[in-house]
């Protein structure tokens, strides 16, 4: 979803907002990947914590297929 919002923001002269969204999105991804060794598909909009889902993919599982 963040990617789609980012694409929409390209239609406006808001470089600081785009940079902030990109930085926060990367921070969220890196934190989850570093601390829990997997990435959630969905995150809580208020807390930023990953939401449980039965189909969560682990980094180990992804690396196996590479």
C-alpha positions as CSV (number, residue, x, y, z in Angstrom):
1,X,0.0,0.0,0.0
2,X,2.8,2.4,0.8
3,X,4.2,1.9,-2.7
4,X,0.8,2.9,-4.2
5,X,0.7,6.0,-2.0
6,X,4.2,6.9,-3.0
7,X,3.3,6.6,-6.7
8,X,0.3,8.9,-6.1
9,X,2.5,11.4,-4.3
10,X,4.7,11.7,-7.4
11,X,1.8,13.7,-9.0
12,X,2.4,16.5,-6.5
13,X,5.3,18.7,-5.7
14,X,5.9,17.2,-2.2
15,X,9.4,15.8,-2.3
16,X,9.8,15.9,1.5
17,X,6.6,13.9,2.0
18,X,7.7,11.3,-0.5
19,X,11.1,11.0,1.1
20,X,9.5,10.7,4.6
21,X,7.2,7.9,3.4
22,X,10.0,6.0,1.7
23,X,12.2,6.3,4.8
24,X,9.5,5.2,7.2
25,X,8.6,2.3,4.9
26,X,12.2,1.1,4.7
27,X,12.6,1.5,8.5
28,X,9.5,-0.6,9.1
29,X,10.7,-3.3,6.7
30,X,14.3,-3.4,8.1
31,X,13.1,-3.4,11.8
32,X,10.8,-6.4,11.2
33,X,13.4,-8.3,9.1
34,X,16.2,-7.7,11.5
35,X,14.3,-8.4,14.8
36,X,12.0,-11.2,13.7
37,X,13.7,-12.5,10.5
38,X,10.5,-12.2,8.5
39,X,8.3,-9.6,7.0
40,X,4.6,-9.2,7.5
41,X,2.2,-8.4,4.7
42,X,0.0,-6.2,7.0
43,X,0.9,-3.8,9.7
44,X,-1.1,-2.1,12.4
45,X,-1.7,1.5,11.2
46,X,-1.4,2.9,14.8
47,X,1.4,0.9,16.3
48,X,3.3,-0.2,13.2
49,X,3.6,-3.7,14.5
50,X,3.2,-6.6,12.1
51,X,-0.2,-8.3,12.2
52,X,-0.4,-12.1,12.4
53,X,-1.4,-13.9,9.3
54,X,-1.3,-17.7,8.6
55,X,0.6,-17.1,5.3
56,X,3.5,-15.1,6.8
57,X,6.7,-15.8,4.7
58,X,10.0,-16.1,6.6
59,X,13.2,-14.8,5.2
60,X,14.7,-18.3,5.5
61,X,11.9,-19.7,3.3
62,X,12.5,-17.0,0.7
63,X,16.3,-17.6,0.7
64,X,15.6,-21.4,0.2
65,X,14.1,-20.7,-3.2
66,X,17.0,-18.4,-4.3
